[in-house]
C-alpha cells in the first residue's frame, strides 16, 4: 500500500514522488534500499526550510526541498542488505542535518553544496569501516549509491557505482550518470572488444563503491537545471539489465501516477526474468496538481526507506 504526502507551499508547481523495490524472480532476498525524504517542512530558526516564493527570505528559499536515493547492496549473504540500508539511512540523516545547519543553501557559487555532498559519502565510508571493525563478518560488504537532491530548479546527483539516474524531458530519457564499472571504463577508453552494444564479463565489476574496505569511494557530483514537466528516475541495475532506455521511456510516456509507473517498470523487469533485485524511484514535476494527487497530509517523518513495497509522496513547492 502506497503512502502519500501532500505539502502545500503555493500553487506554482507540484512534485510527485514514488519509490518501489522488489526481490525479483531469482535472488533469495532483497539487498536493495530506496528512500524518499522531504525537507521543505522542517523547522529552521522558527521558519520552514525549503523552496518558497520570491518574497521569502533568501536563506530559506534556496535550500534543498527533497531527496531520493537508490542503493544496491553487494557483498554476499545478508551483508549487502546491511550495507545498502546503512548507507541509505546515513545519507538521508546527513542531508537532513545539513539542511538544518544551512550547509545546503545555494549561495550562487555552488561550492558549499558540492563540498558538502562530496564529504558525506566519505564520512559514511568511515562508518562502514567502523562497523566491520566491530563485526568482522561484515568486512568487504558494500553498496552502490545514487542520490537525487532538488533545490528547485537545481538537481544535484550524488553517484557511486552502477545504479543510474535519468532525466525524462519532452518524451526523451537522458542518462545523468555513468556506470562505475570496469566494463564501462574499458569502453570509454576505446579498448578493442568493448563496444556499446556488446556485453562484457566486466560490466558487473565495480571500480567504485561504498564498502567496508580500505578503498575510499570517489563520489561523482553533478548539477542540472530542471524544468516544469521534467521527470527524474533512479534505478538499480536490476531494472536496466532487463529494460532498455527505449522501453523505460515508453512506460514513462504513458503518464501514469508515479507509484503506478514504478510498479509497471518492476513488473516489466520481472516479466523478462527478474534476475536481480529491482528498485525504482521516480519524481515528476507538474505545473499544477493532477487528478492523481492525494491531498492527505502526513508527517514527513513517515517517509522513510522501504523494502519490498512502494511509497508515494506529493508536494507542492
C-alpha positions as CSV (number, residue, x, y, z in Angstrom):
1,X,0.0,0.0,0.0
2,X,1.5,3.3,-1.1
3,X,1.9,6.1,1.5
4,X,1.1,9.6,0.4
5,X,2.2,13.1,1.5
6,X,1.0,16.5,0.4
7,X,2.9,19.6,1.5
8,X,1.3,22.9,0.4
9,X,3.5,25.9,-0.2
10,X,1.9,27.6,-3.2
11,X,0.1,26.7,-6.4
12,X,3.0,27.0,-8.8
13,X,4.5,23.5,-9.1
14,X,3.5,20.0,-7.9
15,X,6.2,17.5,-7.2
16,X,5.1,13.8,-7.3
17,X,7.5,11.2,-5.9
18,X,7.3,7.5,-5.5
19,X,9.7,4.5,-5.0
20,X,9.4,0.8,-5.1
21,X,11.7,-2.2,-4.7
22,X,11.3,-5.9,-5.4
23,X,13.3,-9.0,-4.7
24,X,12.9,-10.2,-8.3
25,X,12.3,-13.7,-9.5
26,X,15.7,-15.3,-8.7
27,X,17.5,-13.8,-5.7
28,X,16.6,-15.2,-2.3
29,X,16.5,-11.8,-0.6
30,X,16.3,-8.1,-1.5
31,X,19.6,-6.3,-0.9
32,X,18.4,-3.0,-2.5
33,X,17.3,0.0,-0.5
34,X,15.2,3.0,-1.6
35,X,14.2,6.2,0.2
36,X,12.4,9.4,-0.3
37,X,12.6,12.4,2.1
38,X,11.0,15.8,2.0
39,X,13.0,18.6,3.8
40,X,10.7,21.6,2.9
41,X,8.6,21.4,6.1
42,X,11.5,21.1,8.5
43,X,11.6,23.8,11.2
44,X,14.5,26.2,10.7
45,X,15.0,29.0,13.2
46,X,11.3,29.2,13.7
47,X,10.6,29.2,10.0
48,X,10.3,26.5,7.4
49,X,13.2,25.3,5.2
50,X,12.7,24.5,1.5
51,X,11.7,26.4,-1.6
52,X,9.3,29.3,-1.2
53,X,8.1,32.3,-3.3
54,X,10.4,35.1,-4.2
55,X,9.1,37.2,-1.4
56,X,10.7,34.8,1.2
57,X,14.0,35.4,2.9
58,X,16.9,34.3,0.7
59,X,18.3,32.0,3.3
60,X,15.1,29.9,3.4
61,X,14.1,29.8,-0.3
62,X,17.1,28.1,-1.8
63,X,17.9,25.1,0.4
64,X,17.0,21.5,-0.5
65,X,13.4,20.6,-0.9
66,X,13.7,16.8,-1.1
67,X,16.0,13.9,-1.9
68,X,15.5,10.4,-3.1
69,X,18.0,7.6,-3.4
70,X,18.7,4.0,-4.6
71,X,21.4,1.8,-3.0
72,X,22.2,-1.7,-4.4
73,X,24.0,-3.9,-1.9
74,X,26.8,-6.2,-2.7
75,X,29.0,-8.5,-0.6
76,X,27.2,-11.8,-0.3
77,X,24.8,-13.2,2.3
78,X,22.9,-10.6,4.1
79,X,25.9,-8.2,4.2
80,X,24.8,-6.4,1.1
81,X,21.5,-5.6,2.7
82,X,23.3,-4.3,5.8
83,X,25.5,-2.1,3.6
84,X,22.7,-0.6,1.5
85,X,20.4,0.1,4.4
86,X,23.2,1.6,6.5
87,X,24.3,3.9,3.6
88,X,20.8,4.9,2.7
89,X,19.9,5.8,6.2
90,X,23.2,7.6,6.9
91,X,22.8,9.6,3.6
92,X,19.3,10.8,4.4
93,X,20.2,11.7,8.0
94,X,23.3,13.6,6.8
95,X,21.3,15.5,4.2
96,X,18.6,16.5,6.7
97,X,21.2,17.6,9.2
98,X,23.0,19.7,6.5
99,X,19.7,21.3,5.6
100,X,19.0,22.3,9.2
101,X,22.6,23.5,9.6
102,X,22.3,25.7,6.5
103,X,25.1,23.8,4.7
104,X,22.9,23.1,1.6
105,X,21.9,26.6,0.7
106,X,22.7,27.6,-2.9
107,X,24.7,30.9,-2.5
108,X,25.1,31.3,-6.2
109,X,28.7,29.9,-6.1
110,X,27.6,26.2,-5.6
111,X,30.9,25.3,-3.9
112,X,29.4,24.8,-0.4
113,X,26.8,22.4,-1.7
114,X,29.3,20.5,-3.8
115,X,31.8,20.2,-1.0
116,X,29.1,19.0,1.5
117,X,27.7,16.4,-0.9
118,X,31.3,15.1,-1.6
119,X,32.1,14.8,2.0
120,X,29.0,12.9,3.2
121,X,29.8,9.6,1.3
122,X,33.4,9.7,2.7
123,X,32.0,10.0,6.2
124,X,29.6,7.1,5.5
125,X,32.6,5.0,4.3
126,X,34.3,5.6,7.6
127,X,31.1,4.4,9.4
128,X,31.1,1.1,7.3
129,X,34.8,0.6,8.2
130,X,33.9,1.1,11.9
131,X,31.1,-1.4,11.6
132,X,33.4,-4.0,10.0
133,X,35.9,-3.4,12.7
134,X,33.4,-4.3,15.4
135,X,31.8,-7.2,13.3
136,X,34.4,-9.0,11.2
137,X,31.8,-10.8,9.3
138,X,30.8,-7.5,7.6
139,X,34.3,-6.9,6.2
140,X,34.1,-6.4,2.4
141,X,30.4,-5.5,2.4
142,X,29.5,-2.7,0.0
143,X,26.8,-0.9,-1.9
144,X,26.2,1.5,-4.8
145,X,24.6,4.8,-4.0
146,X,22.7,7.2,-6.4
147,X,21.0,10.2,-4.8
148,X,19.0,13.0,-6.4
149,X,18.6,16.2,-4.3
150,X,16.4,19.1,-5.5
151,X,16.6,22.8,-4.6
152,X,14.3,23.9,-7.4
153,X,15.2,24.5,-10.2
154,X,18.5,22.7,-9.4
155,X,19.0,19.0,-9.3
156,X,22.2,17.6,-7.6
157,X,23.1,14.0,-8.3
158,X,25.5,12.1,-6.0
159,X,26.6,8.9,-7.7
160,X,28.8,6.0,-6.7
161,X,28.5,2.6,-8.5
162,X,26.3,1.3,-11.3
163,X,22.8,2.3,-10.2
164,X,21.6,5.0,-12.5
165,X,19.9,8.4,-12.7
166,X,18.0,9.6,-15.7
167,X,16.3,12.8,-16.7
168,X,13.0,12.4,-18.6
169,X,12.2,15.5,-20.7
170,X,9.9,16.1,-23.7
171,X,9.5,12.4,-24.2
172,X,13.2,11.6,-24.1
173,X,15.2,9.7,-21.5
174,X,18.7,11.1,-20.9
175,X,21.3,9.5,-18.6
176,X,22.7,11.7,-15.9
177,X,25.3,9.2,-14.6
178,X,27.9,6.8,-16.0
179,X,28.3,3.3,-14.6
180,X,31.4,3.0,-12.4
181,X,32.2,-0.5,-13.7
182,X,35.4,-1.9,-15.2
183,X,33.5,-2.7,-18.4
184,X,32.3,0.9,-18.8
185,X,35.8,2.2,-18.1
186,X,37.3,0.0,-20.8
187,X,34.6,1.0,-23.3
188,X,35.2,4.7,-22.5
189,X,38.9,4.1,-23.3
190,X,38.0,2.6,-26.6
191,X,39.6,-0.8,-25.8
192,X,39.0,-3.4,-28.6
193,X,36.1,-5.7,-27.9
194,X,34.3,-3.2,-25.6
195,X,31.6,-1.6,-27.7
196,X,28.3,-0.1,-26.5
197,X,26.1,-2.9,-27.9
198,X,28.2,-5.7,-26.6
199,X,28.0,-7.5,-23.2
200,X,31.2,-7.9,-21.2
201,X,32.0,-10.0,-18.1
202,X,33.4,-6.8,-16.6
203,X,30.1,-5.0,-16.9
204,X,29.2,-6.0,-13.3
205,X,32.6,-5.4,-11.8
206,X,32.6,-2.2,-9.8
207,X,35.7,0.0,-9.6
208,X,33.8,2.5,-7.3
209,X,31.5,1.6,-4.4
210,X,30.8,2.4,-0.8
211,X,32.4,-0.5,1.0
212,X,33.8,-1.7,4.3
213,X,37.3,-1.8,2.7
214,X,40.3,0.5,2.6
215,X,39.2,1.7,-0.9
216,X,37.7,5.1,-0.5
217,X,34.7,5.9,-2.7
218,X,35.0,8.5,-5.4
219,X,31.7,10.5,-5.4
220,X,30.6,11.9,-8.7
221,X,28.7,15.1,-8.1
222,X,26.8,16.9,-10.9
223,X,24.2,19.7,-11.1
224,X,21.4,20.1,-13.7
225,X,18.8,22.7,-14.2
226,X,15.2,21.3,-14.1
227,X,12.1,22.5,-16.0
228,X,8.4,22.0,-15.2
229,X,7.1,18.7,-16.6
230,X,10.6,17.1,-16.1
231,X,10.9,13.6,-14.5
232,X,13.8,12.1,-12.5
233,X,14.3,8.4,-12.5
234,X,16.7,6.5,-10.2
235,X,17.1,2.7,-10.6
236,X,19.3,-0.2,-9.7
237,X,20.8,-2.4,-12.4
238,X,18.1,-4.9,-11.8
239,X,15.9,-2.7,-13.9
240,X,18.4,-1.8,-16.7
241,X,19.5,-5.4,-17.1
242,X,16.1,-6.2,-18.5
243,X,14.7,-2.9,-19.9
244,X,16.4,-0.7,-22.5
245,X,16.2,3.1,-22.3
246,X,13.6,3.0,-25.0
247,X,11.4,0.5,-23.1
248,X,11.7,2.6,-19.9
249,X,10.8,5.8,-21.8
250,X,7.8,4.1,-23.3
251,X,6.5,3.4,-19.7
252,X,7.1,7.0,-18.6
253,X,5.3,8.3,-21.7
254,X,2.1,6.7,-20.5
255,X,1.8,9.4,-17.9
256,X,0.6,7.1,-15.1
257,X,0.7,8.2,-11.5
258,X,4.2,7.9,-10.2
259,X,3.6,4.9,-7.9
260,X,2.0,3.0,-10.8
261,X,4.9,3.9,-13.1
262,X,7.4,2.5,-10.6
263,X,5.4,-0.7,-10.2
264,X,4.9,-1.1,-14.0
265,X,8.7,-0.8,-14.5
266,X,9.3,-3.5,-11.9
267,X,6.6,-5.7,-13.4
268,X,8.1,-5.5,-16.8
269,X,11.6,-6.3,-15.5
270,X,10.2,-9.3,-13.7
271,X,8.3,-10.4,-16.8
272,X,11.7,-10.5,-18.6
273,X,13.2,-12.8,-15.9
274,X,13.8,-10.7,-12.8
275,X,17.3,-12.0,-12.4
276,X,18.3,-9.4,-9.8
277,X,16.6,-7.2,-7.1
278,X,14.8,-4.3,-8.8
279,X,14.5,-0.8,-7.4
280,X,13.0,2.4,-8.8
281,X,12.5,5.9,-7.5
282,X,10.6,8.4,-9.8
283,X,9.9,12.1,-9.4
284,X,7.8,14.2,-11.7
285,X,7.3,18.0,-11.7
286,X,3.9,19.3,-12.8
287,X,2.8,22.9,-13.3
288,X,-0.4,22.2,-11.3
289,X,-1.9,19.4,-9.3
290,X,-3.1,16.4,-11.3
291,X,-6.1,14.3,-10.5
292,X,-3.9,11.6,-9.1
293,X,-2.7,13.8,-6.3
294,X,-3.7,12.6,-2.8
295,X,-4.1,15.7,-0.5
296,X,-3.9,13.8,2.7
297,X,-1.3,15.5,4.9
298,X,1.0,13.1,6.7
299,X,4.0,13.6,8.9
300,X,7.2,13.8,6.7
301,X,8.9,11.5,9.2
302,X,6.8,8.7,7.8
303,X,8.6,9.0,4.5
304,X,11.4,6.6,5.1
305,X,13.3,3.7,3.5
306,X,11.2,0.9,2.1
307,X,11.8,-2.7,1.1
308,X,9.5,-5.0,-1.0
309,X,6.8,-2.3,-1.0
310,X,6.2,1.0,-2.6
311,X,5.9,4.5,-1.3
312,X,4.5,7.7,-2.8
313,X,4.6,11.3,-1.8
314,X,3.3,14.5,-3.4
315,X,4.3,18.1,-2.6
316,X,3.5,21.5,-4.0
317,X,6.7,23.6,-3.9
